[in-house]
Amino acid sequence: MASSHVKKGDEVVVIAGTERGKRGKIISVVKGRERLIVEGIKMIKKHVKKNQQHPQGAIIEREGTIHTSNVMLASKFEARASKRGVSADASQG
């Protein structure tokens, strides 16, 4: 399998999908499936059984995975936006 264009700890911008325009830091990489877990992106609710941390059980909100093709390094994204003469914040309108 080819290496990915991003790695754990990189700051990325989501360029496609429902979370388009958001940015975050990569928490982990799922290599076999070419997916990433990005801080604050694709939040899902996970139902947890009763355990010592949650005696009543709980609904925990955590990050889901996003495909590597749907993200771009923040530095490259900003360089592309400045080349086009648009501010990085307004380009994903």
N, C-alpha and C positions, 0 to 999 in steps of 0.2 A: 504494500500500500504506500502511496506517495505521502510525503510529509505535508502537514497543513500549513497554511499561511499565517496562522495565529497559534499562540501557546498560552499556557496558564499564566495569569498575571497581566496579560496585555489589556489595554483599554480598547474597546471596539464600539462601533456604531452599527445598529441594525439597519440594513438597507432594503429589506423586503419583508413582507408579512404584516400582521396586525400590530406589531411592536415597532414599526418603521420609524426611524428618527431618534429612537432612544439610545442611550449609551450606557455602558457599564464595564466592569472589570471581569475577566474570565475567572471563574472559581475552579472549574475543572473541565477536562477534555475527555470525551468518550470516544476513544480512537476507533474501535471496531465499527461503530455506526456513524462516524463523521459528524458527531454532535457535540455541542458545548453547553455548559451551564454558566450563564452570565448573571452577575449580581443585579437583582431587581427587574429582570426581564422574564416574561412568560410565567408569571406567578400562577401556581396551581394550589388547590386545597387538597390536603391529604388527611384522610380520616385515620386516627390512631386508636388502637385498642387500649384498654386499661393497662397501665403499667405503673412503676414506682414514680416516674416523673409526672404522669397524668393519671391520678387515681380514678377519675371519672371518665377517662377517655377524652379525646380532643379532636378538633379540626385544626390542623396546622397549615399555615400558608408558606410555601417554599417555591424556589425557582424550578421551572421545568427545563427541558432541553430545547435547543434551537440548532438547526443545521448550519454547518460551517459556511456554506455558500451564501447564507443570508446575512453575514456580517462582514465588516471591513475594518481594518485597523483605523483608529481615530486619527492618527497622524496622516495617513494616506487620504482619508476622507476630507480633512481640513485642507490639505494641499490641493486636492481636486476642486474644492469649493472656491478657494482663493484664485485658482487658475481661471475659473469661469467668472470671477468677479462678483460672487455672491457670498454673503456671510454664511458661515457654517450652520448657524441656528435656523436661518430663514429658508435654506435650500430644500428642506424636507417638509414643506408646507402642508 
